[in-house]
Every structure is written in structure tokens, then in C-alpha cells.
Amino acid sequence: MHGADVVIRGRRVVTPDGVREACIHVVDGRIERVAPFDDAPSSLPLVDAGDRVVMPGLVDTHVHVNEPGRTEWEGFETATRAAAAGGVTTILDMPLNSIPPTTTTAALAEKRTAADGRVHVDVGFWGGAVPDDLGKLRELHDAGVFGFKCFLCPSGVEEFSSLGLDQLEAAMREIAAFHGLLIVHAELPEPIERATGRLRGADPLAYPTYLASRPPEAEERAVEAVVETSARTGCRIHVLHLSSASCLDRLDPDRAPVSAETCPHYLTFAAEDIADGATEFKCAPPIREAENRELLWEGLRDEIISAVVSDHSPCTADLKTGSFFEAWGGIASVQLGLRAVWTQSRARGFGLEAVALWMSEGPAAIAGLERKGSIAEGKDADVVLFEPDGASEIDPSELQHRNPVTPYAGRRLDGRVAATYVRGVEVYGDGRFRDEPAGRLLSRGAA
């Protein structure tokens, strides 16, 4: 499917040069020109945003779709519907929680077959770096994955093994040889094991018990190890879902080629407010205290953290029950990230330009999605019409992902996604979805 030829104009268009009046000329799905507001050719259909803000479509590089193998948790059709409804126009699918995990070219082919023709937004894929496949990562790189994910602690699923520190160095040397990217779940197991051992007899339904089981030390030591190894090998690395603000001073790009992301839930919630048994808040690394949350915001202000992505990690409702140690650790929020981050951003004096930098331009740059992430000439015409004012409470029944379990239930969030366009094609508008999915499957180097 070719992108639409259309003109989209607004009085508030978020561009890399700031917010301004503009008329976006879209030809074959790409932005041909960002023109003055009144430069709207009569020969093309016109979308007038009116009072709505025109933003670049969000790029969510941290989404667990889980299909094939655990499609009852989430699938491509439902995940990308939720993305479109949330203003996300590109997702990158994580390699684990599906069966098989994306650790071989055959598994990548299965993923692509499962997704083909069923995605409402553009979808690319991460590969996995696990012990059994070290030495063979170049094959996946050449097949088009955007980089490789590894864990330094147990992943939560037996199909995706973690790397020891010696294996981490081997993976980095291999990936550096072809100028690839390694993305890391940065928690070391030993601090977690020691902390958990000290908690025998503590209430497993109490959130402070779970929080104490994954101390900041686990993240701190992992980030330090990753940065040191990157400095030795020259491998470019990206630290996933940064939770502990004590790691910020370890993310020194002068030492190693390193970037980092955090997630809407770490920027929104605080450990002090999580009730006993509220396992919908469980994730790993955990949501920490309010003071830590504010320091993460300072990390964004200081440009140490360069991306905010969802870590959309859903499961069936029954797997989110029990104690904090029994429940699945993941928060499903691909549809809510923009509103959650905007709600918190505006309260701290940030504008939508900053949100676009963190949630569109930053993730696109990290993943090498050169045609995504901003409203500029030559980019794909992925845009969102966003109503920043007004607020509403989150009703889980209105969420599009397969199992609408969420810690945002009942929470009041600012803003509303009015419409989402992928390469100039409206895929979502005022609560309705395009009948024929318009998303494409992306490959590194061709995206």
C-alpha cells in the first residue's frame, strides 16, 4: 500500500525547530515539504487540525507483542490497535515472551509471518542475545533486526536465558565487529538474590517487600559493568527501562557509547502510593520512591536519559494475581504512554516539544529509524493530532490491548489522541480504526 497524498496543517505543529504554524505536504507517504500555513494546494485532500496539536507519531522501541506462542497474552493486531489509539506510529517488538523467541533467523521469519498484514502501525523487530546463539548474531543482524537484547538476570521465561558477564563481553565483541547495537536489561542477579534471602518471613503482598527484593544496587552494578565492557569493546549499548536514578552518574558517554531510556510508569507512580496486593504495579526493575522519580525527571532535563518508551509487557489477567513474587512482572501501557508522560511533563514545566523529543525523536535515533521520529522533510508522514487540554479517567474497558489490566485504571490523565496517521494514512480517528491495517514490517537499513 502506498502512503496517501494529503496536506495536513495546523496552528501548532511540533517540529525539530519548535512549535509553529505549518502545512505538511505528504507525497507517497513521506513529508515532501513543511510549508507555511497557507500553502495548501487545492489539488490534494486537506486535513485541518484546527485547535489540535500536530505532533510526530510516537516511536515505541520497547513493546512485547508475544505472538506467536503466547498470543493469549498479546498479539500483533491488538497491540498495534492499542498503539494507534495512543498516538504510536512505530513499535519495535522485543524478542522474548513469544515462542520461539527471536534468537534465530527462522524465529524472525515466524514473527514476520505472524505479523504480516495484521499491523495497524509500522513494526520492526529486536533480536535476542542468549548464550546458545553467541557467535551467530551476524545472521540475525543481516536479516534486519534493529539490535540485540540481553538480560543479565533471569528474564522470567525459560526460553530466553541471561548472559553472565563473560558472555556479555563476548556478545559485545561480536556485535561491535559489525557495528550493531546491544540493548540491556541491566540488573545483576547477585544483589537480588542476597536481598531476597534477607526477606524470608516478610509479607509477600506488601509492595515494600517486593521493592526491597530488587535494590538499586542490582541496577547500579549492572550499569557499571555494561559501561565498562562497552568501553573495552567499543560496542554501542542502550540501557533499557532505567528505574534507579542512582545510575544516572554512571551513564557517561565520554567513557562509552551508551544511551538510556526510562518508562512512563517510573515517571508517574511512586512506591509510597502502591497498596498491598496491587500487583498491577509490578514490573522489573520496580517502581521506586517519589524522590527517585523526581531525579529521573532531572535526568531527562539534563539529557542523560534520551528516550521514554512503554515497556508494554502484558499477560492474561490470571497471571497478574497472587503475591508480588508470584504475579507476572509487566505493565501494559502502549496506549497510555503519551497521555501519562504529558500529564506529568506539563506539571513540571515541560512542553510538548520535550515530549516529542523523548518519545519520538529520541527512540528513533537510538534504533536507527532514520525516516521516523520528527516532522521534517524526507521523513515518513507519521503524525498525531493531539488535544492537550482536558482530562479523563482511564476506563480499562476502553483499552485496545488484549488483556486490559493496568495500574492506570481510574487515574485521571491529561490530553486525548484525536487521530493517528501512518505515512499520511489515517489509521485511527475519534475512536475508529481503519478497516484494512496500513502498517508495514520494517527492517534495519530499509526503514
N, C-alpha and C positions, 0 to 999 in steps of 0.2 A: 504493500500500500504506500502510495506517495503521500507526503505531507500536504496539507491544504495550502493553497494560495489565498492569503487573507491579510487584512490590515487590523492590527489591534492597537488602540490608542487610549491614553489615559492622562489625567492631570497629575497623577502621582505614579511615576514609573521608576522602579528601583533599578538603577544601572550601576556599573562599576564607578561611574563618575558622580554618583549621588542620586537623589530623588529629583525628578524633573518632569515637565510635560514632554510627551513624546508620542510619536506614531511609529509603530513597529511594522515594517514591511516584511511579510513572510512569503518566500518563493520556494516551492518544493520542500517545505518543511524546515527551511533554515531562515535565519534572520538576514535578509539582504541589506537592510538599512534601518538604523534608528534615526528617524527623521523628525523634524519639527511637528508639533501637534496638528497643525492644519494641513500638513502634506499627506492627504489621504486620497489616493487615486480612486476615481469613481468606478473604474473597471473591476475592482476587487471587492468582495464582501467586507463589510466593516463591523468590527466588534468595538463598541464604545464602552469603556469600563465605567464611565460616569464617576461616581464618588469612590469607587473601589480602587484599591492599590493594585498595580500590576507588578508582580514580583517574579523573579526567576523560579522555575519549578525546583522543589527541593530534591537534593541528591542524597538518598539514604543508603550509605555504603555498609550498613550493618543490620541485615534482615535475615532471620531464619525462616525459610519457607517450609522446609521439612518434607517436601514431595520430591521423589517417591519414597515410600517406606513408612512414613509417619504422617500421611496425608490427613488422617483424622485430627491431627494437631493443627495443621495449616496446609494450604495448597496454593498453587500459583494464581488461580482465579480469584480466590478470596483475599489473599494477601495483596494482590495488585489492585483490587477494588478498594480495599482499605487505604492503600497508598494514594490512589487517585482522589479519594474523598478527603484526604488530608493534605492535598497540595504537593504530594511527592510524585515526581515525574520519572525518576530513575531509581531503581534499587539494585544493590549488589547482594546476591544470595550467599549466605555462609555455607561452608562445606559440610558441616555436621548437623546431626539430628535427622537427616534423611538417611535412607538405607537403599543403596550403599552411599557412604559419604563421598564427597567429590575429591578423592585422592588419586584417581587414575583417569586416563582419557576415556576409558569405557564408561566410568561412572559419570563423567561430564556429559557424554553423549546421552546417557539416560536422563539426566537433568534437562538437557535441551529438548529432548523428545517430549518429556512431561510438560514442559512449559510452552512449547511451540503452538501458536495460535490461540493461547488462552490467557495472555497477559494484557492488562489494561494500561500498563506503563512499560517503559523500557527496562529490561532486566539483563544484568551481567552476573558473572559468577566468580567467586573466590575458589581457589584450590586449597587443599589441605597438606600440611607438612607433618607427617606422622612417622614413627620410627621405621616401619616396614617399607616406606617408599622413598626414604632418603637415597640420593644418588640417581633418582629417576624424575626429579622435579622439572627438568628441562622439557620433558614431553608434554606436561600439562601447560607449562608456560607457552610453548609453541602452539598448543591447541586453543589458546585465547583467554585463559583465566587472567584476572587482573592482579593477582598476587597470591600469597600463600599464608594461611592461618595456622598458628600452632598454639598449643596450651603448654604451660609449664607446671600445671597441677591437673588432677583428674578433670576431664571435660564434662562428666555427668552421663555420658553414653559410652558403652563399651566398644563401639565401633571406631572411636576416634581417640587414639592413645596420645598421651602427653610426651613431651620431649624432656629428657634430662639435660643438664647444662652442657655436657659434652656433645650431645646430639644437636642442641641448639646451635653450637658453634659450627658443627658440620653442615647444618642446614643453611646457615648464613653464608658460609664459604661457597656452597653450591649456588645459592641464589645470587650472590654478588657476581659470580662469574658470568651470568647472563643479564646483569643489571636489573634484577627483579626486585620485588618488594615483599618483605615478611611482616605480617601483622600478628600481634602477640597478645594473648590473654595473659597478662602479667601478674600472676600470683604464684609464689613459691609454696610447695606443699608443706615443708617442714614447720614454718611458723603456724600454719593452720592446724597441723597435727598436734603440736605442743599446746596450742590454745584450747583445742577441743578436748584434749586429755585433762586439762585443768577444770573442765566444766562438768565433770561427772556429778550427777545429782542436781544440776541446775534445771530450771523449768524449761523444757523444750518448746513450750508455747509462748514464752516471753521473748519479745524481739531483742532485748539486751543480751540474752543468751546467744542468739544467733549472731548478733553483731560482734560479740566478743570472740566468737569462733573463727572469724576471718579478720584478724587485726591488721592495722595499717602496715605493720612490719612485713606482711606477706607481699604486699604491693611494692613497698619501698625496696626490698631486697631484689625482687624480680626486675623492677625497672632499672636498678643499678646494674644488675647482671646483663640485661639486654643492651643497655647503652655501652657498657664496657666491651661486650662482644662485638657490637656493631663497630666500635672504634677500631678494634683489631682487624676486622674482616672487611670493612668498607661497605657492608650490606645496609641498604636503606631499610629502616624499620618504622613501624607505626604502632603505638601503644593503644590498645582498644579500651573502651569503657573505663576511663580513669575515674576512680572513686575517691581515692585518698589524696587530699590536697598536699599532704606532706611529700608527695612525689614531684611536685612542680619544680623544685630547685634541682632535681636530678635530670630534667629534660633539657639538656644543654646542646643546642645544635652546633656549637663550636667544638664539642667533644665527638659527636657522632651525627650521622644523618638520621635524625629522629623527629617524628611528629606524634601528636596525641589527640585523642578525642575524648569527650565525655557525653553524657546522655541526659535527656530531659528529666528523667526521674531523679538523678543526682542533683539537678539544679532546682527541683521543685519541692521534693519531700525532705523531711528531717526525721532522724531516728527517734527523737523525743516524742513525736506525734503518732508513732505506729503502735497500734493497740496489740495486746496479747492475742495470738491466734490469727492475726491479719496477714495470712500467708500470701495474699495477692501482692504484697510489697516485697516478697522475697526475690532477690537476684544476687548474682555474684560477679564482681565484688559487691558488697552490700551498700545500701543507702546509709550514710553516716550522719553525724550530728549537724545541727543548724550552723554551727561555727565553721565546720568543714565545708558545708555548702557555699557559704559566702566566700570562702577562699577559692573555691572553684570558679566562682564568678569573677574574682580578681584575676585568676589565670586566663580567663577569656579576655578580660580588659587589657591584660598585659601581653596578649597574643602568644602566650605559651601553649595554650590549648587552641587548636586551629579548626576544630570541627565539632559539631553536635549532631549525633545520629541516634536512632532509636534503640538499637539492640532489641528489636522486636523478636521476642522469644516465647511464642505461645505454646500451649499444650491443652489437652482436654481438661474440662472443669474438675474432674475427679482427681487429677494429678496435682492440683493446687490445694488439696485438703491435707489434714493431718497437722503434725508439728512443723516448725520451721526447718527441721532437719529431714523430714520426710517429703515435704512438698517440693514440686519442681521449681527450680530457680530461674525465673524468667518473667519479664514484664512485656506485655503486648501493647505497643503504643504507636505503631507506624501511622495510624490515622490521626493521632492526637499531638504529635511532636511539635508541629508549628504553633498550635494554639497554646500548648503548655509553655514553650520557650518564650513566645510573645508575651504571655501573661506575666512571667517573671522578669523579662527584659525591660518592659516599659516601666515596671515598678522600680527599676534600678537605673533609669535614665537612658537606656539604650533605645535606638530607633530600629525600624525595620531594615535599614541598611546593614546594621550589625547582624541581625538575624539571617539575612540573605548571605552574608559573608560566612557565617558559621555553618549554615545548613544547606547551602547551595554551592557557593564558590569553593569553600574550604574542602569539603569532601570530594568534589570533582577533581581538584588539584592533586589531592593525596592519591587518588586511584588512577590518575592519568586519563580521566574522561575529558578530553580536550574540547569536545563540542558541547559540553554541558556546563551548567553552573552559573551562567550570567546572561543578562540581556545585552548582547553586543553583536556586532556584525560577524557573520560566519558561524555563529552558534546555532544549535538546534533551537527551534521556536517552542521551547518548553516554558510555559508561563502559568501563573496562578493569579486569578482575580480574588483578592483578599479584602474582607471587610474588617478592619482592625478594631473598630469600636463596637460596643455592645458585648454582652457575655451571656452564657447559658450554662446550665448544669449538664454534666455528662450522663446520658442515659445509655447504659451498656447495650440495650436492645437496638440502638441506632448505629452501633459499630459494625463494620463490614467484615472484620476478620472472623475466622471460622468459630472460635470459642471466645465469646465476649466477656472474658474475665479481666478485670482491670482495676488497679488501685485508684484510677481517676473517677470511678463511679461516684456520682453525686457531687463531684468537685466542680466549682464554677471556674470556667476558663474564658478568657477574652478572645474575641475575633471569630470569624466564620469564613471558611473556604467556600466561595460562591461558584467558582468554575476552575477547571484544570485543563490545560491544553498540552498535548504532546506532539511536537513538530507541527504546530498550528492546528491540530485536530482536537476538537473538544471531546474529552473522554469522560468528563464529569461536569454537570452543571445543575445547580439548585436541586440537589438530591437525586438526580437521574444519571444513569450511566449509558454510554454509547452501546448499542446492541452488539456491534461487532468489535471485539477487542482490537485496539490500534497500537498496542505496544510491540516493540521489536526485541529480539535477543541480541545482546551486544557481545563483542569480542574485543579483547585488548588490542589496541593498534588500529582497530577499524571502527571505533566508537566516536 
